[in-house]
Amino acid sequence: MKHFLPILILLAALFSACSSNNQPVDTTSSSVAKLKSFAFAPQDSFPGLKEAVFRIEERLDTGLVYNVDSIRFGTPLTRVVPKFTFVNSVGSATMRMGDSLITLTGKDTLDFTLSPIYLTIQSSDLTTTKVYEIRVSAYTRDPELYTWTTRTLSAFPPADVEQRVLRLGDTFCWFTNDAICTALYRSTDLGTTWTPAALSGLPDACRVGAIISLGDTVLYYAEGSRVYTSRDAASWNSRDLTGSGLTFCTMAFAFREMAWAVAEDAAGALQLVSLRGDTLGGESVPLDDLFPVSGFATVNFTSTSDRERVMLLGGYARNGQQLHNRWNIEYSVISRRMRITDYAIEQPDFETLSGVSVLWYNNSLLMLGGMDRQGLYAGNTILCSLDEGLNWAPLDSTKSALPDTYTPRRAQQAFVHDRNIYVFGGQNNTENFTDVYRGRLNSID
């Protein structure tokens, strides 16, 4: 997050035939009082000073000088050597810093945290005076630090239940199922308080982890030959698609304004099929036998090449095998079909995981939580992929770790809303959680 330091700059000095950095200037008497450039002298220990680029905005009898990008966090501004040049030689230049008026030599070390500070230039013929305001913006917080807050430690009494949290507009919807009945809780204050809501139309033993959202307006669930839809999360309608010859394994994701489900066809082969409303969308793609049918994570994002993509990670195959596959899914404009690629080929030693959460945030993929083949939990370390899912590495845990109250877990829910990351609930071998955390990268305004 950028914050303008209270810096209004007045530079004070007397110049003759040379500028402050010993560059020759026109020595002819002139009525021009105009700043040509402003910079900070570099210091090897603090590269942020050299990186600072300043622009000059000319006005009538005043001007504004400001740096294009905030100076990196940790750069000291209390001992800085300013470097500036003028269009013509000037009769005088003064810098007022706080209550002090300073005569400069061009090599002075100054405290740029004082205020007010202004630069006043007088032309060499003493007929023109111009005042420049100089604003220096700097990161006052580490831009690489994730700041986490706890929204609640208990949204509702925890129980041994399957969980799913989705967003409909500005309402967060938290579904639970204990293998006997399905329940719904809602929050309209970004996850702090939750209230139970009456629920109708879903099966008693609904696998809520398979509920998906199409945009933030329609929810989908599929089981057997029946497809369920809802626009308010509470009231569900269903339609029997027995005549399609498909048996639905799970809803998978939303993509290209359609919902997509994993289903078995009449021959028992896996297919990825599209749905428009509560009817088949007319598109299907054959799937590998090791395509996940449960416990996987999905994320939608637009790549740096401006292609819409979906990624599925981990989970379990039909035969119960725990997977390490990372399936990249996109639409090919050449074949006019969905194209599915297994990125596990690129990084075969990628850990086998289930119950992870994956997010697209700050132009990178983030992975939270999960459990490996040995039943070990990922803790509060966040994995990051800068190449759209091909390779993954841990973020610096000193800058990204969730709060100490966050216990290692799987099946937590997570999504991004209004540039914040929200993490909900989950479970491990001994506990079930209904806590909610919100995080934000400091560099994101």
Secondary structure, 3 states (H helix, E strand, C coil): CEEECCCCCCCEECCCCECCCCCECECCCCCCCCEEEEEECCECCEHHHHHCCEEEEECCCEEEEEECCCECCCCCCCCECEEEEECECEEEEEEEECCEEECECCCCCECCCCCCEEEEEEECCCCCEEEEEEECEEECCCCCCEEEEEEECCCCCCCCCEEEEEEECCEEEEEEECCCCEEEEEECCCCCCCEEECCECCCCCCCHHHCEEECCCEEEEEEECEEEEECCCCECEEEECHHHCCEEEEEEEEECCEEEEEEECCCCCEEEEEEECCEEEEEEEECCCCCCCECCEEEEEECCCCCEEEEEECCECCCCCECCCEEEEEEECCCCEEEEEEHHHCCCCCCCCECCEEEEECCEEEEECCECCCCCECCCCCEEECCCCCCCEECCHHHHCCCCCCCCCECCEEEEECCEEEEEEEECCCCEEEEEEEEEECCCC
